[in-house]
Amino acid sequence: MTPIVLLPRRFEAGEHTTDHQMATARWLEGKPGVFIAWDENDLAAQIQAAEGWVGTDAGLDPYAPKDFRDRLKAQITDWSQG
């Protein structure tokens, strides 16, 4: 099982027309392999947690090349730090 990181869009921030993504994230929270970043500031930490997750198939999808994952992490870290 491959973990997933979710960053639900919020109605109050004008990111969506309803809060259905927040409701879905609350429903999924705590399920194995699901990591919720409730805002941009938490995104890098949740990605790191997902990378260290030990489940049926631990870690990120083996089909995503390491250099791609590293570039993506670096971009998200830069973005989240402003």
Biopython code that builds the backbone (N, CA, C, O; Angstrom):
import numpy as np
from Bio.PDB.StructureBuilder import StructureBuilder

atoms = [
    (1, "MET", "N", (0.846, -1.187, 0.000)),
    (1, "MET", "CA", (0.000, 0.000, 0.000)),
    (1, "MET", "C", (0.885, 1.243, 0.000)),
    (1, "MET", "O", (1.815, 1.345, 0.800)),
    (2, "THR", "N", (0.604, 2.164, -0.874)),
    (2, "THR", "CA", (1.357, 3.404, -0.981)),
    (2, "THR", "C", (0.666, 4.490, -0.161)),
    (2, "THR", "O", (-0.545, 4.674, -0.283)),
    (3, "PRO", "N", (1.419, 5.216, 0.676)),
    (3, "PRO", "CA", (0.798, 6.289, 1.462)),
    (3, "PRO", "C", (0.377, 7.449, 0.560)),
    (3, "PRO", "O", (0.855, 7.591, -0.566)),
    (4, "ILE", "N", (-0.519, 8.261, 1.081)),
    (4, "ILE", "CA", (-0.976, 9.440, 0.347)),
    (4, "ILE", "C", (-0.985, 10.638, 1.293)),
    (4, "ILE", "O", (-1.355, 10.521, 2.461)),
    (5, "VAL", "N", (-0.572, 11.792, 0.767)),
    (5, "VAL", "CA", (-0.609, 13.053, 1.515)),
    (5, "VAL", "C", (-1.694, 13.919, 0.880)),
    (5, "VAL", "O", (-1.697, 14.145, -0.330)),
    (6, "LEU", "N", (-2.605, 14.395, 1.708)),
    (6, "LEU", "CA", (-3.701, 15.233, 1.231)),
    (6, "LEU", "C", (-3.573, 16.642, 1.797)),
    (6, "LEU", "O", (-3.261, 16.824, 2.974)),
    (7, "LEU", "N", (-3.815, 17.623, 0.957)),
    (7, "LEU", "CA", (-3.897, 19.027, 1.371)),
    (7, "LEU", "C", (-5.264, 19.522, 0.904)),
    (7, "LEU", "O", (-5.399, 20.030, -0.210)),
    (8, "PRO", "N", (-6.281, 19.371, 1.762)),
    (8, "PRO", "CA", (-7.627, 19.748, 1.333)),
    (8, "PRO", "C", (-7.766, 21.256, 1.135)),
    (8, "PRO", "O", (-7.248, 22.056, 1.914)),
    (9, "ARG", "N", (-8.477, 21.616, 0.077)),
    (9, "ARG", "CA", (-8.762, 23.036, -0.163)),
    (9, "ARG", "C", (-9.896, 23.467, 0.759)),
    (9, "ARG", "O", (-10.769, 22.676, 1.116)),
    (10, "ARG", "N", (-9.857, 24.749, 1.134)),
    (10, "ARG", "CA", (-10.813, 25.266, 2.122)),
    (10, "ARG", "C", (-11.746, 26.304, 1.513)),
    (10, "ARG", "O", (-11.336, 27.168, 0.738)),
    (11, "PHE", "N", (-12.996, 26.190, 1.888)),
    (11, "PHE", "CA", (-14.006, 27.160, 1.467)),
    (11, "PHE", "C", (-13.680, 28.547, 2.005)),
    (11, "PHE", "O", (-13.748, 29.532, 1.270)),
    (12, "GLU", "N", (-13.323, 28.626, 3.295)),
    (12, "GLU", "CA", (-13.089, 29.929, 3.940)),
    (12, "GLU", "C", (-11.950, 30.711, 3.298)),
    (12, "GLU", "O", (-11.906, 31.937, 3.400)),
    (13, "ALA", "N", (-11.035, 30.018, 2.642)),
    (13, "ALA", "CA", (-9.914, 30.683, 1.978)),
    (13, "ALA", "C", (-10.225, 30.977, 0.507)),
    (13, "ALA", "O", (-9.376, 31.480, -0.229)),
    (14, "GLY", "N", (-11.451, 30.657, 0.094)),
    (14, "GLY", "CA", (-11.836, 30.897, -1.290)),
    (14, "GLY", "C", (-11.234, 29.897, -2.260)),
    (14, "GLY", "O", (-11.180, 30.150, -3.464)),
    (15, "GLU", "N", (-10.781, 28.763, -1.743)),
    (15, "GLU", "CA", (-10.120, 27.771, -2.585)),
    (15, "GLU", "C", (-11.106, 26.798, -3.226)),
    (15, "GLU", "O", (-10.759, 26.081, -4.165)),
    (16, "HIS", "N", (-12.327, 26.776, -2.719)),
    (16, "HIS", "CA", (-13.336, 25.860, -3.243)),
    (16, "HIS", "C", (-14.712, 26.414, -2.928)),
    (16, "HIS", "O", (-14.840, 27.367, -2.160)),
    (17, "THR", "N", (-15.739, 25.823, -3.514)),
    (17, "THR", "CA", (-17.099, 26.333, -3.329)),
    (17, "THR", "C", (-17.801, 25.754, -2.109)),
    (17, "THR", "O", (-18.813, 26.297, -1.665)),
    (18, "THR", "N", (-17.280, 24.657, -1.561)),
    (18, "THR", "CA", (-17.815, 24.054, -0.333)),
    (18, "THR", "C", (-16.644, 23.513, 0.474)),
    (18, "THR", "O", (-15.504, 23.533, 0.010)),
    (19, "ASP", "N", (-16.921, 23.029, 1.677)),
    (19, "ASP", "CA", (-15.871, 22.425, 2.505)),
    (19, "ASP", "C", (-15.886, 20.900, 2.427)),
    (19, "ASP", "O", (-15.490, 20.226, 3.378)),
    (20, "HIS", "N", (-16.340, 20.357, 1.301)),
    (20, "HIS", "CA", (-16.404, 18.897, 1.202)),
    (20, "HIS", "C", (-15.020, 18.249, 1.280)),
    (20, "HIS", "O", (-14.905, 17.119, 1.755)),
    (21, "GLN", "N", (-13.975, 18.932, 0.829)),
    (21, "GLN", "CA", (-12.639, 18.347, 0.920)),
    (21, "GLN", "C", (-12.179, 18.268, 2.373)),
    (21, "GLN", "O", (-11.507, 17.313, 2.761)),
    (22, "MET", "N", (-12.537, 19.267, 3.173)),
    (22, "MET", "CA", (-12.195, 19.229, 4.599)),
    (22, "MET", "C", (-12.943, 18.090, 5.289)),
    (22, "MET", "O", (-12.367, 17.375, 6.109)),
    (23, "ALA", "N", (-14.214, 17.922, 4.962)),
    (23, "ALA", "CA", (-15.010, 16.842, 5.559)),
    (23, "ALA", "C", (-14.440, 15.483, 5.176)),
    (23, "ALA", "O", (-14.362, 14.583, 6.012)),
    (24, "THR", "N", (-14.046, 15.332, 3.933)),
    (24, "THR", "CA", (-13.461, 14.068, 3.483)),
    (24, "THR", "C", (-12.138, 13.815, 4.189)),
    (24, "THR", "O", (-11.864, 12.686, 4.596)),
    (25, "ALA", "N", (-11.313, 14.847, 4.340)),
    (25, "ALA", "CA", (-10.029, 14.697, 5.031)),
    (25, "ALA", "C", (-10.237, 14.295, 6.489)),
    (25, "ALA", "O", (-9.507, 13.452, 7.010)),
    (26, "ARG", "N", (-11.230, 14.895, 7.152)),
    (26, "ARG", "CA", (-11.523, 14.510, 8.542)),
    (26, "ARG", "C", (-11.942, 13.043, 8.613)),
    (26, "ARG", "O", (-11.568, 12.332, 9.546)),
    (27, "TRP", "N", (-12.714, 12.594, 7.633)),
    (27, "TRP", "CA", (-13.160, 11.205, 7.595)),
    (27, "TRP", "C", (-11.977, 10.253, 7.372)),
    (27, "TRP", "O", (-11.940, 9.165, 7.946)),
    (28, "LEU", "N", (-11.014, 10.664, 6.541)),
    (28, "LEU", "CA", (-9.857, 9.823, 6.224)),
    (28, "LEU", "C", (-8.759, 9.881, 7.286)),
    (28, "LEU", "O", (-7.925, 8.980, 7.366)),
    (29, "GLU", "N", (-8.758, 10.941, 8.101)),
    (29, "GLU", "CA", (-7.707, 11.135, 9.097)),
    (29, "GLU", "C", (-7.601, 9.918, 10.013)),
    (29, "GLU", "O", (-8.604, 9.412, 10.515)),
    (30, "GLY", "N", (-6.367, 9.460, 10.220)),
    (30, "GLY", "CA", (-6.122, 8.333, 11.112)),
    (30, "GLY", "C", (-6.155, 6.980, 10.422)),
    (30, "GLY", "O", (-5.801, 5.968, 11.027)),
    (31, "LYS", "N", (-6.574, 6.950, 9.169)),
    (31, "LYS", "CA", (-6.571, 5.687, 8.439)),
    (31, "LYS", "C", (-5.130, 5.378, 8.019)),
    (31, "LYS", "O", (-4.360, 6.295, 7.730)),
    (32, "PRO", "N", (-4.765, 4.097, 7.983)),
    (32, "PRO", "CA", (-3.386, 3.728, 7.650)),
    (32, "PRO", "C", (-2.946, 4.290, 6.296)),
    (32, "PRO", "O", (-3.641, 4.158, 5.289)),
    (33, "GLY", "N", (-1.780, 4.914, 6.307)),
    (33, "GLY", "CA", (-1.197, 5.423, 5.075)),
    (33, "GLY", "C", (-1.754, 6.746, 4.588)),
    (33, "GLY", "O", (-1.383, 7.207, 3.509)),
    (34, "VAL", "N", (-2.645, 7.375, 5.365)),
    (34, "VAL", "CA", (-3.224, 8.666, 4.972)),
    (34, "VAL", "C", (-2.644, 9.752, 5.870)),
    (34, "VAL", "O", (-2.738, 9.669, 7.095)),
    (35, "PHE", "N", (-2.050, 10.758, 5.263)),
    (35, "PHE", "CA", (-1.413, 11.852, 5.986)),
    (35, "PHE", "C", (-2.061, 13.156, 5.530)),
    (35, "PHE", "O", (-2.062, 13.478, 4.343)),
    (36, "ILE", "N", (-2.611, 13.899, 6.486)),
    (36, "ILE", "CA", (-3.342, 15.126, 6.170)),
    (36, "ILE", "C", (-2.498, 16.348, 6.531)),
    (36, "ILE", "O", (-2.083, 16.510, 7.678)),
    (37, "ALA", "N", (-2.254, 17.196, 5.549)),
    (37, "ALA", "CA", (-1.635, 18.504, 5.789)),
    (37, "ALA", "C", (-2.791, 19.499, 5.835)),
    (37, "ALA", "O", (-3.384, 19.818, 4.804)),
    (38, "TRP", "N", (-3.106, 19.983, 7.020)),
    (38, "TRP", "CA", (-4.266, 20.865, 7.172)),
    (38, "TRP", "C", (-4.007, 22.252, 6.607)),
    (38, "TRP", "O", (-4.949, 23.001, 6.349)),
    (39, "ASP", "N", (-2.729, 22.607, 6.409)),
    (39, "ASP", "CA", (-2.394, 23.858, 5.733)),
    (39, "ASP", "C", (-1.020, 23.710, 5.107)),
    (39, "ASP", "O", (-0.335, 22.710, 5.321)),
    (40, "GLU", "N", (-0.619, 24.712, 4.329)),
    (40, "GLU", "CA", (0.649, 24.659, 3.598)),
    (40, "GLU", "C", (1.846, 24.473, 4.516)),
    (40, "GLU", "O", (2.826, 23.831, 4.139)),
    (41, "ASN", "N", (1.772, 25.032, 5.723)),
    (41, "ASN", "CA", (2.896, 24.961, 6.652)),
    (41, "ASN", "C", (3.167, 23.543, 7.129)),
    (41, "ASN", "O", (4.278, 23.246, 7.569)),
    (42, "ASP", "N", (2.190, 22.672, 7.052)),
    (42, "ASP", "CA", (2.319, 21.297, 7.526)),
    (42, "ASP", "C", (2.657, 20.321, 6.400)),
    (42, "ASP", "O", (2.901, 19.143, 6.660)),
    (43, "LEU", "N", (2.674, 20.790, 5.168)),
    (43, "LEU", "CA", (2.825, 19.908, 4.018)),
    (43, "LEU", "C", (4.152, 19.150, 4.004)),
    (43, "LEU", "O", (4.162, 17.934, 3.815)),
    (44, "ALA", "N", (5.263, 19.846, 4.201)),
    (44, "ALA", "CA", (6.572, 19.185, 4.166)),
    (44, "ALA", "C", (6.677, 18.118, 5.252)),
    (44, "ALA", "O", (7.215, 17.039, 5.002)),
    (45, "ALA", "N", (6.175, 18.399, 6.449)),
    (45, "ALA", "CA", (6.226, 17.425, 7.548)),
    (45, "ALA", "C", (5.390, 16.192, 7.234)),
    (45, "ALA", "O", (5.786, 15.074, 7.562)),
    (46, "GLN", "N", (4.242, 16.387, 6.602)),
    (46, "GLN", "CA", (3.390, 15.244, 6.269)),
    (46, "GLN", "C", (4.010, 14.394, 5.160)),
    (46, "GLN", "O", (3.870, 13.171, 5.167)),
    (47, "ILE", "N", (4.686, 15.025, 4.217)),
    (47, "ILE", "CA", (5.392, 14.272, 3.176)),
    (47, "ILE", "C", (6.499, 13.443, 3.807)),
    (47, "ILE", "O", (6.686, 12.276, 3.461)),
    (48, "GLN", "N", (7.232, 14.050, 4.733)),
    (48, "GLN", "CA", (8.295, 13.323, 5.422)),
    (48, "GLN", "C", (7.718, 12.149, 6.211)),
    (48, "GLN", "O", (8.295, 11.062, 6.204)),
    (49, "ALA", "N", (6.603, 12.349, 6.882)),
    (49, "ALA", "CA", (5.960, 11.266, 7.630)),
    (49, "ALA", "C", (5.529, 10.146, 6.691)),
    (49, "ALA", "O", (5.670, 8.969, 7.021)),
    (50, "ALA", "N", (5.009, 10.505, 5.532)),
    (50, "ALA", "CA", (4.577, 9.498, 4.561)),
    (50, "ALA", "C", (5.759, 8.692, 4.042)),
    (50, "ALA", "O", (5.649, 7.486, 3.822)),
    (51, "GLU", "N", (6.892, 9.365, 3.849)),
    (51, "GLU", "CA", (8.085, 8.660, 3.367)),
    (51, "GLU", "C", (8.572, 7.629, 4.377)),
    (51, "GLU", "O", (9.105, 6.587, 3.995)),
    (52, "GLY", "N", (8.392, 7.914, 5.654)),
    (52, "GLY", "CA", (8.848, 6.996, 6.692)),
    (52, "GLY", "C", (7.802, 5.977, 7.106)),
    (52, "GLY", "O", (8.057, 5.142, 7.973)),
    (53, "TRP", "N", (6.631, 6.038, 6.498)),
    (53, "TRP", "CA", (5.530, 5.155, 6.871)),
    (53, "TRP", "C", (5.848, 3.704, 6.534)),
    (53, "TRP", "O", (6.331, 3.386, 5.447)),
    (54, "VAL", "N", (5.568, 2.846, 7.487)),
    (54, "VAL", "CA", (5.767, 1.414, 7.276)),
    (54, "VAL", "C", (4.393, 0.770, 7.207)),
    (54, "VAL", "O", (3.681, 0.685, 8.208)),
    (55, "GLY", "N", (4.036, 0.326, 6.039)),
    (55, "GLY", "CA", (2.761, -0.350, 5.830)),
    (55, "GLY", "C", (3.004, -1.614, 5.029)),
    (55, "GLY", "O", (4.107, -2.162, 5.038)),
    (56, "THR", "N", (1.997, -2.067, 4.353)),
    (56, "THR", "CA", (2.131, -3.268, 3.537)),
    (56, "THR", "C", (3.289, -3.135, 2.565)),
    (56, "THR", "O", (4.101, -4.050, 2.433)),
    (57, "ASP", "N", (3.369, -2.009, 1.890)),
    (57, "ASP", "CA", (4.493, -1.672, 1.021)),
    (57, "ASP", "C", (5.026, -0.340, 1.520)),
    (57, "ASP", "O", (4.533, 0.710, 1.109)),
    (58, "ALA", "N", (6.013, -0.361, 2.388)),
    (58, "ALA", "CA", (6.504, 0.855, 3.040)),
    (58, "ALA", "C", (7.097, 1.834, 2.034)),
    (58, "ALA", "O", (7.613, 1.441, 0.987)),
    (59, "GLY", "N", (7.011, 3.109, 2.374)),
    (59, "GLY", "CA", (7.644, 4.158, 1.585)),
    (59, "GLY", "C", (6.801, 4.616, 0.414)),
    (59, "GLY", "O", (5.651, 4.209, 0.256)),
    (60, "LEU", "N", (7.391, 5.463, -0.397)),
    (60, "LEU", "CA", (6.689, 5.985, -1.558)),
    (60, "LEU", "C", (6.689, 4.970, -2.690)),
    (60, "LEU", "O", (7.469, 4.017, -2.690)),
    (61, "ASP", "N", (5.823, 5.184, -3.630)),
    (61, "ASP", "CA", (5.691, 4.314, -4.790)),
    (61, "ASP", "C", (7.055, 4.106, -5.452)),
    (61, "ASP", "O", (7.730, 5.082, -5.780)),
    (62, "PRO", "N", (7.467, 2.861, -5.651)),
    (62, "PRO", "CA", (8.786, 2.604, -6.235)),
    (62, "PRO", "C", (8.888, 3.061, -7.688)),
    (62, "PRO", "O", (9.993, 3.101, -8.230)),
    (63, "TYR", "N", (7.792, 3.403, -8.326)),
    (63, "TYR", "CA", (7.832, 3.837, -9.715)),
    (63, "TYR", "C", (8.117, 5.325, -9.864)),
    (63, "TYR", "O", (8.352, 5.802, -10.974)),
    (64, "ALA", "N", (8.100, 6.059, -8.761)),
    (64, "ALA", "CA", (8.481, 7.469, -8.805)),
    (64, "ALA", "C", (9.988, 7.538, -8.567)),
    (64, "ALA", "O", (10.449, 7.181, -7.482)),
    (65, "PRO", "N", (10.766, 7.986, -9.552)),
    (65, "PRO", "CA", (12.223, 8.025, -9.396)),
    (65, "PRO", "C", (12.648, 8.902, -8.218)),
    (65, "PRO", "O", (12.016, 9.915, -7.918)),
    (66, "LYS", "N", (13.739, 8.487, -7.553)),
    (66, "LYS", "CA", (14.222, 9.199, -6.378)),
    (66, "LYS", "C", (14.547, 10.659, -6.695)),
    (66, "LYS", "O", (14.223, 11.543, -5.903)),
    (67, "ASP", "N", (15.174, 10.923, -7.827)),
    (67, "ASP", "CA", (15.517, 12.314, -8.148)),
    (67, "ASP", "C", (14.256, 13.172, -8.308)),
    (67, "ASP", "O", (14.264, 14.349, -7.948)),
    (68, "PHE", "N", (13.183, 12.598, -8.840)),
    (68, "PHE", "CA", (11.919, 13.329, -8.937)),
    (68, "PHE", "C", (11.367, 13.622, -7.555)),
    (68, "PHE", "O", (10.934, 14.744, -7.288)),
    (69, "ARG", "N", (11.374, 12.628, -6.666)),
    (69, "ARG", "CA", (10.879, 12.827, -5.306)),
    (69, "ARG", "C", (11.706, 13.883, -4.587)),
    (69, "ARG", "O", (11.157, 14.728, -3.880)),
    (70, "ASP", "N", (13.027, 13.840, -4.764)),
    (70, "ASP", "CA", (13.905, 14.820, -4.114)),
    (70, "ASP", "C", (13.620, 16.238, -4.615)),
    (70, "ASP", "O", (13.558, 17.176, -3.821)),
    (71, "ARG", "N", (13.447, 16.396, -5.927)),
    (71, "ARG", "CA", (13.132, 17.719, -6.487)),
    (71, "ARG", "C", (11.779, 18.214, -5.994)),
    (71, "ARG", "O", (11.618, 19.391, -5.671)),
    (72, "LEU", "N", (10.811, 17.310, -5.939)),
    (72, "LEU", "CA", (9.481, 17.682, -5.466)),
    (72, "LEU", "C", (9.521, 18.111, -4.004)),
    (72, "LEU", "O", (8.924, 19.122, -3.634)),
    (73, "LYS", "N", (10.232, 17.335, -3.166)),
    (73, "LYS", "CA", (10.363, 17.700, -1.750)),
    (73, "LYS", "C", (11.028, 19.058, -1.598)),
    (73, "LYS", "O", (10.580, 19.881, -0.799)),
    (74, "ALA", "N", (12.096, 19.304, -2.361)),
    (74, "ALA", "CA", (12.812, 20.576, -2.270)),
    (74, "ALA", "C", (11.904, 21.737, -2.671)),
    (74, "ALA", "O", (11.906, 22.783, -2.023)),
    (75, "GLN", "N", (11.136, 21.554, -3.727)),
    (75, "GLN", "CA", (10.230, 22.610, -4.182)),
    (75, "GLN", "C", (9.164, 22.898, -3.135)),
    (75, "GLN", "O", (8.866, 24.059, -2.857)),
    (76, "ILE", "N", (8.593, 21.860, -2.557)),
    (76, "ILE", "CA", (7.547, 22.043, -1.546)),
    (76, "ILE", "C", (8.125, 22.694, -0.296)),
    (76, "ILE", "O", (7.488, 23.556, 0.308)),
    (77, "THR", "N", (9.334, 22.283, 0.094)),
    (77, "THR", "CA", (9.977, 22.883, 1.260)),
    (77, "THR", "C", (10.228, 24.372, 1.021)),
    (77, "THR", "O", (9.942, 25.196, 1.889)),
    (78, "ASP", "N", (10.762, 24.719, -0.154)),
    (78, "ASP", "CA", (10.991, 26.131, -0.492)),
    (78, "ASP", "C", (9.680, 26.903, -0.473)),
    (78, "ASP", "O", (9.615, 28.009, 0.065)),
    (79, "TRP", "N", (8.651, 26.333, -1.050)),
    (79, "TRP", "CA", (7.339, 26.988, -1.118)),
    (79, "TRP", "C", (6.754, 27.186, 0.274)),
    (79, "TRP", "O", (6.200, 28.243, 0.573)),
    (80, "SER", "N", (6.879, 26.168, 1.126)),
    (80, "SER", "CA", (6.261, 26.252, 2.451)),
    (80, "SER", "C", (7.008, 27.211, 3.380)),
    (80, "SER", "O", (6.436, 27.694, 4.357)),
    (81, "GLN", "N", (8.275, 27.489, 3.084)),
    (81, "GLN", "CA", (9.060, 28.404, 3.919)),
    (81, "GLN", "C", (8.979, 29.843, 3.416)),
    (81, "GLN", "O", (9.608, 30.746, 3.968)),
    (82, "GLY", "N", (8.207, 30.035, 2.378)),
    (82, "GLY", "CA", (7.939, 31.386, 1.892)),
    (82, "GLY", "C", (8.955, 31.898, 0.963)),
    (82, "GLY", "O", (8.842, 33.026, 0.484)),
]
sb = StructureBuilder()
sb.init_structure("model")
sb.init_model(0)
sb.init_chain("A")
sb.init_seg("    ")
for serial, (resi, resn, name, xyz) in enumerate(atoms, 1):
    if name == "N":
        sb.init_residue(resn, " ", resi, " ")
    sb.init_atom(name, np.array(xyz, "f"), 0.0, 1.0, " ", f" {name:<3s}", serial, name[0])
structure = sb.get_structure()
